[in-house]
């Protein structure tokens, strides 16, 4: 008898099958985890914008009407006069800031990009109402819980 080293083809195929099954089970879970972490990042940024809006109301007696006027900074987020975005979400005032109302009001709306569209749109109002809606509309859709 001679001694052989290595694996047989059957043993190798069993290992490949097991790795394939583990990958098929774990990959969807990993994708859901990524969506949740990206949503948490957007929620944190919206809360930061909300806190800054409240400071501006106290200082100037009116809310800032442009996202870049809030001067909020976060890694990966860039703000212009119309929106703040990070490649996964775009945050706008939708509907626009209304400083003529009593009391003044605003709604922050974070619309997901195409890759995160299934996760829903995030909204936060000046009264503190938080929603995560189905779809990419800032005003329509079913609440899925913040």
C-alpha positions in Angstrom: 0.0 0.0 0.0 1.2 3.4 -0.7 0.2 6.4 1.3 -1.6 9.3 -0.4 -1.9 12.8 0.7 -4.6 15.4 0.1 -8.4 15.3 -0.3 -10.6 13.3 -2.5 -12.9 15.0 -4.9 -15.9 13.9 -2.9 -14.5 15.5 0.3 -13.7 18.7 -1.6 -17.3 18.9 -3.0 -18.8 18.4 0.4 -16.7 21.3 1.8 -17.7 23.5 -1.2 -21.4 22.6 -0.7 -21.3 23.5 3.0 -19.6 26.8 2.3 -22.3 27.5 -0.3 -25.1 26.8 2.1 -23.5 29.0 4.8 -23.1 31.8 2.3 -26.7 31.6 1.1 -28.0 31.9 4.6 -25.6 34.6 5.9 -25.6 37.0 2.9 -29.2 38.2 3.1 -28.7 38.8 6.8 -25.6 40.8 6.1 -27.5 42.9 3.5 -30.3 43.7 6.1 -27.6 44.6 8.6 -26.1 47.1 6.1 -29.5 48.7 5.4 -30.1 49.1 9.2 -26.7 50.7 9.8 -27.1 53.1 6.8 -30.6 54.0 8.1 -29.1 54.7 11.6 -26.5 57.0 10.0 -29.3 59.0 8.3 -31.4 59.1 11.4 -28.5 60.4 13.4 -27.8 63.1 10.8 -31.5 64.1 10.7 -31.5 64.4 14.5 -28.3 66.6 14.3 -30.1 68.9 11.8 -33.2 69.0 14.1 -31.1 70.0 17.1 -29.4 72.8 15.1 -32.8 74.0 13.8 -34.0 74.4 17.4 -30.8 76.4 18.3 -31.4 78.7 15.3 -35.0 79.2 16.3 -33.9 80.4 19.8 -31.2 82.6 18.4 -32.9 84.1 15.4 -36.7 83.6 16.0 -37.0 81.7 12.7 -35.9 78.4 11.3 -33.1 78.2 8.7 -34.7 77.6 5.3 -31.6 76.0 3.6 -29.8 72.8 4.8 -26.4 74.4 4.3 -27.4 77.3 6.6 -27.5 74.8 9.5 -23.7 74.3 9.4 -23.9 70.7 10.5 -21.0 68.5 9.6 -20.7 64.8 9.5 -18.3 62.4 7.8 -19.6 61.5 4.4 -22.4 64.1 4.3 -22.3 67.2 2.0 -24.8 70.0 2.2 -25.9 72.5 -0.4 -28.7 75.1 -0.4 -31.2 72.5 -1.5 -30.2 69.3 0.2 -27.7 67.2 2.2 -26.6 63.9 0.8 -24.2 61.0 1.5 -24.7 58.7 -1.5 -27.3 56.6 0.3 -29.8 59.3 1.4 -30.7 62.8 0.4 -32.1 65.0 3.1 -34.3 68.0 2.2 -36.9 70.2 3.8 -40.1 68.7 2.3 -42.4 70.5 2.7 -40.4 73.7 2.8 -39.7 75.6 6.1 -42.7 77.8 7.0 -41.6 80.6 9.2 -44.9 82.5 8.6 -46.9 79.9 10.5 -47.6 80.1 14.2 -45.6 78.3 15.4 -43.0 78.0 12.6 -42.6 74.5 11.2 -40.4 72.3 9.0 -40.2 68.7 8.0 -36.9 66.9 7.3 -37.2 64.2 4.7 -34.5 61.6 3.9 -35.2 59.9 0.6 -33.1 56.7 0.1 -31.0 56.1 -3.1 -31.9 53.3 -5.5 -30.0 50.7 -3.5 -31.8 51.6 -0.2 -35.2 52.3 -1.7 -36.7 49.2 0.0 -35.8 50.6 3.4 -38.2 53.5 3.1 -38.2 57.3 3.5 -37.4 58.9 6.9 -39.2 62.0 8.1 -38.9 64.2 11.2 -41.1 67.2 11.8 -40.5 70.2 13.9 -43.1 68.8 16.4 -40.9 65.7 16.9 -43.0 63.2 14.9 -40.7 60.6 13.4 -41.7 58.2 10.6 -40.2 55.7 8.2 -42.5 55.4 5.3 -42.7 52.9 2.5 -41.6 54.1 -0.9 -39.7 57.3 -1.7 -42.4 59.9 -1.0 -42.0 62.4 1.9 -45.7 62.6 2.5 -47.2 59.3 1.4 -46.8 55.7 2.4 -47.3 53.4 5.3 -45.4 54.0 8.6 -42.9 51.2 9.2 -41.6 52.6 12.5 -38.6 54.9 12.9 
